[in-house]
Amino acid sequence: MKISVKVDYACRVMAELARLHGSGELAQIEHLAKTEAVPASFLAQILGKLRTHGLIVSRRGNQGGFTLARPPEEISLYDILIAVEGECLQRSGNVAGRSGRRMKQVWDEVAAALVQKTQSYTLNQLATKQQAEMYYI
């Protein structure tokens, strides 16, 4: 499975919004784009999907911007993945051939494990409140 750039950007931007959560501060696209190194034009599309799925809210105007719709501990990596890409590991449904049914069973198990693991990570866990540590050699 390949994680798309869109999903990666969405997770990074949501982590930044989680860092700002509770501060009363709204994040503008320019801030999110610069902080998480995401092209602003692409970010607008991603934010639209996140808003449509109820993960973020926005306010227009000079003092406008984006914030989380729920607390960070209530938003999982799975929520972001579904908002941006939809269901993962969708199969064609073809179970023909000698191994078709067994392969469907295996892929269903893999999909269930992916759902369970991505649901176990929340934004609260992904967002560090301080800068990454610097290591010197």
N, CA and C of each residue as an Amber inpcrd file, in Angstrom:
protein
   411
   0.8440000  -1.1730000   0.0000000   0.0000000   0.0000000   0.0000000
   0.8880000   1.2340000   0.0000000   0.5380000   2.1800000  -0.8090000
   1.2950000   3.4260000  -0.8900000   0.4770000   4.5350000  -0.2480000
   1.1040000   5.2610000   0.6730000   0.4560000   6.4150000   1.2980000
   0.6330000   7.5890000   0.3440000  -0.4710000   8.1800000  -0.0790000
  -0.3980000   9.2770000  -1.0400000   0.1640000  10.5380000  -0.3890000
   0.6810000  11.4090000  -1.2240000   1.1830000  12.6980000  -0.7610000
   0.0480000  13.4690000  -0.1080000  -1.1490000  13.3490000  -0.6640000
  -2.3130000  14.0550000  -0.1380000  -2.6010000  13.6320000   1.3060000
  -2.5340000  12.3340000   1.5730000  -2.7680000  11.8280000   2.9430000
  -1.6550000  12.3010000   3.8690000  -0.4260000  12.2310000   3.4030000
   0.7090000  12.6760000   4.2230000   0.5680000  14.1580000   4.5840000
   0.2690000  14.9840000   3.6020000   0.0770000  16.4130000   3.8590000
  -1.0800000  16.6490000   4.8250000  -2.1840000  15.9450000   4.6130000
  -3.3540000  16.1150000   5.4760000  -3.0100000  15.7790000   6.9280000
  -2.2800000  14.6940000   7.1440000  -1.9010000  14.3010000   8.5090000
  -0.9910000  15.3470000   9.1430000  -0.0380000  15.8650000   8.3780000
   0.8830000  16.8720000   8.9080000   0.1560000  18.1620000   9.2660000
  -0.7560000  18.5900000   8.4080000  -1.5130000  19.8190000   8.6540000
  -2.4350000  19.6310000   9.8580000  -3.0520000  18.4590000   9.9620000
  -3.9230000  18.1900000  11.1080000  -3.1150000  18.1610000  12.4050000
  -1.8870000  17.6690000  12.3500000  -1.0240000  17.6880000  13.5390000
  -0.7320000  19.1280000  13.9550000  -0.5100000  20.0040000  12.9900000
  -0.2710000  21.4160000  13.3100000  -1.5310000  22.0530000  13.9090000
  -2.6840000  21.7380000  13.3600000  -3.9300000  22.2520000  13.9300000
  -4.1320000  21.7250000  15.3550000  -3.6980000  20.4990000  15.6060000
  -3.7960000  19.9350000  16.9600000  -2.8770000  20.6910000  17.9140000
  -1.6920000  21.0880000  17.4300000  -0.7710000  21.8720000  18.2700000
  -1.3940000  23.2010000  18.6760000  -2.1590000  23.7940000  17.7680000
  -2.7800000  25.0990000  18.0270000  -4.0920000  24.9760000  18.8000000
  -4.6290000  23.7780000  18.8850000  -5.9370000  23.5650000  19.5150000
  -5.9310000  24.0630000  20.9670000  -6.9700000  24.7680000  21.3070000
  -7.1110000  25.2730000  22.6710000  -6.4790000  26.6360000  22.8850000
  -5.7200000  27.1280000  21.9050000  -5.0640000  28.4280000  22.0530000
  -5.9980000  29.5720000  21.6550000  -7.0990000  29.2350000  21.0040000
  -8.0110000  30.2600000  20.5040000  -7.5540000  30.8370000  19.1780000
  -6.4270000  30.3810000  18.7100000  -5.8350000  30.8760000  17.4680000
  -6.3510000  30.0690000  16.2840000  -6.7260000  30.7610000  15.2030000
  -7.0970000  30.0950000  13.9600000  -5.8800000  30.0870000  13.0460000
  -5.7080000  29.0250000  12.3010000  -4.5570000  28.9110000  11.4030000
  -4.9580000  29.2800000   9.9810000  -4.2140000  30.1840000   9.3850000
  -4.4380000  30.5410000   7.9920000  -3.6840000  29.5460000   7.0930000
  -4.1500000  29.4620000   5.8540000  -3.5290000  28.5500000   4.8880000
  -2.0370000  28.8290000   4.7600000  -1.6520000  30.1020000   4.7300000
  -0.2380000  30.4600000   4.5640000   0.6080000  29.8970000   5.7060000
   0.0970000  29.9930000   6.9350000   0.8200000  29.4570000   8.0970000
   0.9630000  27.9400000   7.9790000  -0.1370000  27.2600000   7.6640000
  -0.1080000  25.7970000   7.5610000   0.8200000  25.3520000   6.4330000
   0.7510000  26.0410000   5.2990000   1.5830000  25.6850000   4.1500000
   3.0620000  25.8440000   4.4900000   3.4050000  26.9500000   5.1260000
   4.8120000  27.2100000   5.4680000   5.3060000  26.2570000   6.5580000
   4.5290000  26.1040000   7.6140000   4.9450000  25.2810000   8.7480000
   5.1250000  23.8190000   8.3620000   4.2440000  23.2980000   7.5250000
   4.2970000  21.8830000   7.1680000   4.8200000  21.6210000   5.7580000
   5.3370000  22.6560000   5.1040000   5.9430000  22.5260000   3.7680000
   4.9820000  21.8700000   2.7700000   3.7920000  22.4410000   2.6770000
   2.7580000  21.9510000   1.7730000   2.4070000  23.0790000   0.8040000
   2.3530000  22.8080000  -0.5010000   1.9530000  23.8510000  -1.4480000
   0.5610000  24.3850000  -1.1070000   0.4290000  25.7030000  -0.9990000
  -0.8270000  26.3330000  -0.5740000  -1.9930000  25.9800000  -1.4890000
  -1.7490000  25.9060000  -2.7960000  -2.8390000  25.5980000  -3.7250000
  -3.3580000  24.1730000  -3.5110000  -2.4640000  23.2440000  -3.2340000
  -2.8340000  21.8530000  -2.9700000  -3.5110000  21.7540000  -1.6030000
  -3.0270000  22.5470000  -0.6670000  -3.5590000  22.5340000   0.6930000
  -5.0250000  22.9490000   0.7250000  -5.4200000  23.8840000  -0.1210000
  -6.8100000  24.3330000  -0.1630000  -7.7450000  23.1670000  -0.4940000
  -7.3450000  22.3090000  -1.4130000  -8.1350000  21.1240000  -1.7610000
  -8.2470000  20.1640000  -0.5730000  -7.1320000  19.9430000   0.0990000
  -7.1000000  19.0220000   1.2410000  -7.9790000  19.5530000   2.3650000
  -7.8590000  20.8410000   2.6640000  -8.6670000  21.4400000   3.7240000
 -10.1550000  21.3480000   3.3980000 -10.4900000  21.4620000   2.1390000
 -11.8850000  21.3160000   1.7180000 -12.4310000  19.9370000   2.0490000
 -11.6470000  18.9070000   1.7910000 -12.0690000  17.5360000   2.1090000
 -12.1940000  17.3330000   3.6170000 -11.2350000  17.8540000   4.3630000
 -11.2710000  17.7140000   5.8170000 -12.4870000  18.4360000   6.4050000
 -12.8170000  19.5830000   5.8440000 -13.9850000  20.3410000   6.2990000
 -15.2730000  19.6050000   5.9420000 -15.3700000  19.0710000   4.7310000
 -16.5450000  18.3320000   4.2930000 -16.8170000  17.1290000   5.1960000
 -15.7670000  16.5050000   5.6880000 -15.9100000  15.3290000   6.5600000
 -16.0190000  15.6960000   8.0430000 -16.1170000  16.9810000   8.3310000
 -16.3670000  17.4180000   9.7020000 -15.1770000  17.3310000  10.6420000
 -13.9600000  17.2990000  10.0800000 -12.7730000  17.2330000  10.9350000
 -12.2530000  18.6130000  11.3050000 -12.5250000  19.5980000  10.4540000
 -12.1090000  20.9690000  10.7390000 -13.2760000  21.9100000  10.4690000
 -13.1690000  23.1010000  11.0280000 -14.1250000  24.1730000  10.7300000
 -13.3160000  25.3750000  10.2770000 -13.9780000  26.2290000   9.5190000
 -13.2880000  27.4170000   9.0190000 -14.1250000  28.6510000   9.2770000
 -13.4290000  29.7620000   9.3480000 -14.0840000  31.0580000   9.4700000
 -13.4800000  31.9540000   8.4020000 -14.3420000  32.6650000   7.7020000
 -13.8890000  33.5710000   6.6390000 -13.5130000  34.9240000   7.2060000
 -12.8220000  35.6840000   6.3870000 -12.5200000  37.0620000   6.7370000
 -11.0890000  37.2760000   7.1740000 -10.8000000  38.5270000   7.5510000
  -9.4550000  38.9210000   7.9700000  -8.9310000  38.1060000   9.1360000
  -9.7850000  37.8490000  10.1070000  -9.3860000  37.0840000  11.2850000
  -9.7700000  35.6140000  11.1450000 -10.0310000  35.1970000   9.9210000
 -10.4800000  33.8310000   9.6690000  -9.3370000  32.8320000   9.6610000
  -9.6980000  31.6040000   9.4460000  -8.7270000  30.5260000   9.3890000
  -9.3890000  29.2000000   9.6990000  -8.5690000  28.2410000  10.0910000
  -9.0360000  26.8830000  10.3180000  -8.6930000  26.4260000  11.7260000
  -9.5600000  25.5560000  12.2520000  -9.3170000  24.9350000  13.5480000
  -9.9650000  23.5560000  13.5410000  -9.5900000  22.7210000  14.4880000
 -10.1780000  21.3900000  14.5850000 -11.6480000  21.4950000  14.9870000
 -12.4640000  20.6020000  14.4640000 -13.8860000  20.5640000  14.8060000
 -14.1190000  19.8350000  16.1260000 -13.1670000  18.9930000  16.5090000
 -13.2580000  18.2220000  17.7540000 -11.8900000  18.2400000  18.4340000
 -11.8320000  17.8660000  19.6860000 -10.5260000  17.7910000  20.3550000
  -9.6010000  16.7920000  19.6520000  -8.2940000  17.0230000  19.7110000
  -7.3410000  16.1600000  19.0170000  -7.4230000  14.6850000  19.4180000
  -7.7850000  14.4220000  20.6680000  -7.8610000  13.0210000  21.1110000
  -9.0830000  12.3000000  20.5390000  -9.9680000  13.0380000  19.8630000
 -11.1570000  12.4320000  19.2560000 -11.0410000  12.2740000  17.7410000
  -9.8980000  12.6440000  17.1820000  -9.6870000  12.5230000  15.7390000
  -8.5340000  11.5600000  15.5080000  -8.8170000  10.4960000  14.7750000
  -7.8040000   9.4710000  14.5410000  -7.1790000   9.6080000  13.1500000
  -6.0700000   8.9340000  12.9990000  -5.4080000   8.8490000  11.7000000
  -6.3710000   8.2450000  10.6730000  -7.1690000   7.3000000  11.1140000
  -8.1690000   6.6740000  10.2470000  -9.1790000   7.7100000   9.7390000
  -9.6300000   8.6010000  10.6190000 -10.5780000   9.6490000  10.2140000
 -10.0010000  10.4960000   9.0870000  -8.7330000  10.8360000   9.2030000
  -8.0700000  11.6550000   8.1870000  -7.9320000  10.8810000   6.8850000
  -7.5070000   9.6380000   6.9980000  -7.3290000   8.7750000   5.8310000
  -8.6320000   8.6320000   5.0500000  -9.7290000   8.3870000   5.7430000
 -11.0340000   8.2240000   5.0950000 -11.4920000   9.5430000   4.4700000
 -11.2560000  10.6590000   5.1520000 -11.6640000  11.9610000   4.6250000
 -10.9490000  12.2820000   3.3220000  -9.6790000  11.9370000   3.2490000
  -8.8720000  12.3200000   2.0870000  -8.9320000  11.2960000   0.9600000
  -8.8690000  10.0070000   1.2980000  -8.7750000   8.9740000   0.2700000
  -9.9870000   8.0590000   0.1640000 -10.8190000   8.0110000   1.1800000
 -11.9150000   7.0520000   1.1680000 -11.4380000   5.7070000   1.7010000
 -12.2360000   4.6820000   1.5030000 -11.8920000   3.3570000   2.0160000
 -10.5770000   2.8610000   1.4360000  -9.8190000   2.1720000   2.2720000
  -8.5300000   1.6270000   1.8520000  -8.6800000   0.1570000   1.4830000
  -7.8230000  -0.3010000   0.6680000  -7.7600000  -1.6980000   0.2500000
  -9.0930000  -2.2070000  -0.2910000  -9.7110000  -1.4090000  -1.1360000
 -10.9340000  -1.8720000  -1.7900000 -10.5540000  -2.9100000  -2.8340000
 -11.3120000  -3.9510000  -2.8960000 -11.0690000  -5.0110000  -3.8730000
 -12.1570000  -4.9870000  -4.9370000 -11.8930000  -5.6900000  -5.9860000
 -12.8480000  -5.7500000  -7.0920000 -14.0760000  -6.5760000  -6.7410000
 -13.9510000  -7.4730000  -5.7750000 -15.0740000  -8.3380000  -5.4150000
 -15.0570000  -9.6580000  -6.1730000 -14.1320000  -9.8110000  -7.0890000
 -14.0160000 -11.0340000  -7.8670000 -13.3440000 -12.1100000  -7.0170000
 -14.0790000 -13.1510000  -6.7310000 -13.5190000 -14.2560000  -5.9390000
 -13.4090000 -15.5140000  -6.7810000 -13.3590000 -15.3420000  -8.0990000
 -13.2580000 -16.4850000  -9.0030000 -11.8960000 -17.1430000  -8.8860000
 -11.8200000 -18.3470000  -9.3960000 -10.5630000 -19.0810000  -9.4010000
 -10.3650000 -19.8580000  -8.1110000  -9.3840000 -20.6900000  -8.1320000
  -9.1020000 -21.5790000  -7.0080000  -8.7620000 -20.8150000  -5.7310000
  -8.0370000 -19.7300000  -5.8540000  -7.5660000 -18.9910000  -4.6790000
  -8.3740000 -17.7360000  -4.3770000  -9.3820000 -17.4490000  -5.1620000
 -10.1280000 -16.2090000  -5.0300000 -10.7150000 -15.9720000  -3.6540000
 -11.4020000 -16.9680000  -3.1150000 -12.0210000 -16.7900000  -1.7940000
 -10.9900000 -16.6390000  -0.6930000  -9.9380000 -17.4190000  -0.7640000
  -8.8940000 -17.3160000   0.2720000  -8.2170000 -15.9630000   0.2030000
  -7.9410000 -15.4630000  -0.9970000  -7.3040000 -14.1520000  -1.1240000
  -8.2200000 -13.0500000  -0.5970000  -9.5210000 -13.1720000  -0.8350000
 -10.4620000 -12.1950000  -0.2930000 -10.4040000 -12.2050000   1.2230000
 -10.3680000 -13.3830000   1.8100000 -10.2970000 -13.4980000   3.2660000
  -9.0240000 -12.8490000   3.8020000  -7.9030000 -13.0940000   3.1590000
  -6.6220000 -12.5280000   3.5860000  -6.6500000 -11.0060000   3.4710000
  -7.1030000 -10.4870000   2.3240000  -7.1510000  -9.0350000   2.1340000
  -8.1250000  -8.3810000   3.1050000  -9.2220000  -9.0490000   3.4190000
 -10.1570000  -8.5190000   4.4130000  -9.4980000  -8.4270000   5.7830000
  -8.6820000  -9.4290000   6.1390000  -7.9590000  -9.4090000   7.4180000
  -6.9280000  -8.2810000   7.4480000  -6.2290000  -8.0910000   6.3410000
  -5.2350000  -7.0190000   6.2500000  -5.9370000  -5.6600000   6.3740000
  -7.0620000  -5.4960000   5.6970000  -7.8130000  -4.2420000   5.7630000
  -8.2940000  -3.9780000   7.1860000  -8.7820000  -5.0050000   7.8650000
  -9.2500000  -4.8480000   9.2480000  -8.1040000  -4.4430000  10.1710000
  -6.9310000  -5.0130000   9.9530000  -5.7650000  -4.6530000  10.7690000
  -5.3490000  -3.2080000  10.5080000  -5.4200000  -2.7810000   9.2580000
  -5.0910000  -1.4030000   8.9080000  -6.0640000  -0.4330000   9.5800000
  -7.3360000  -0.7440000   9.5340000  -8.3420000   0.1000000  10.1790000
  -8.0680000   0.1770000  11.6760000  -7.8510000  -0.9760000  12.2900000
  -7.6220000  -1.0080000  13.7410000  -6.3810000  -0.1990000  14.1190000
  -5.3060000  -0.3480000  13.3870000  -4.0610000   0.3490000  13.7220000
  -4.2030000   1.8510000  13.5070000  -4.8020000   2.2720000  12.4000000
  -4.9330000   3.7100000  12.1420000  -5.9310000   4.3610000  13.1000000
  -6.8980000   3.6010000  13.5900000  -7.8290000   4.1360000  14.5860000
  -7.1560000   4.2880000  15.9510000  -6.0620000   3.5810000  16.1650000
  -5.3970000   3.6330000  17.4690000  -4.5220000   4.8790000  17.6430000
  -4.2260000   5.5890000  16.5640000  -3.4260000   6.8110000  16.6400000
  -4.3290000   8.0300000  16.5380000  -4.2690000   8.8940000  17.5440000
  -5.0560000  10.1260000  17.5130000  -4.1430000  11.3070000  17.2350000
  -4.7530000  12.4240000  16.8780000  -3.9750000  13.6460000  16.6390000
  -3.2050000  14.0610000  17.8890000  -3.7870000  13.8090000  19.0280000
  -3.1190000  14.1450000  20.2820000  -1.7580000  13.4350000  20.3740000
  -1.7050000  12.2020000  19.8800000  -0.4590000  11.4390000  19.8940000
   0.4980000  11.8880000  18.7920000  -0.0510000  12.3680000  17.6870000
   0.7910000  12.7480000  16.5510000   1.3930000  14.1360000  16.6870000
   0.7190000  15.0110000  17.4170000   1.1580000  16.4010000  17.5190000
   2.0570000  16.5850000  18.7260000   3.2930000  16.8950000  18.4690000
   4.1880000  17.2330000  19.5700000   4.0740000  18.7150000  19.8190000
   4.0740000  19.1030000  21.0520000   3.8920000  20.5210000  21.3910000
   5.1990000  21.3150000  21.3280000   6.3180000  20.6220000  21.2420000
   7.5780000  21.3440000  21.1630000   8.2990000  20.9720000  19.8710000
   9.3020000  21.7350000  19.5490000  10.1110000  21.4760000  18.3720000
  10.8120000  20.1340000  18.5030000  11.0550000  19.4840000  17.3780000
  11.7870000  18.2200000  17.4000000  13.1750000  18.4410000  17.9800000
  13.6250000  17.4550000  18.7020000  14.9520000  17.5680000  19.3180000
  16.0260000  17.5510000  18.2490000  17.0830000  18.2970000  18.5070000
  18.2220000  18.3250000  17.6020000  19.2810000  17.3750000  18.1420000
  19.8470000  16.5840000  17.2650000  20.9030000  15.6680000  17.6540000
  22.2000000  16.1250000  17.0120000  23.2410000  16.1890000  17.8040000
  24.5210000  16.6340000  17.2880000  25.5090000  15.4690000  17.3500000
  26.3010000  15.4020000  16.3180000  27.3100000  14.3320000  16.2570000
  28.6800000  14.9250000  16.3850000
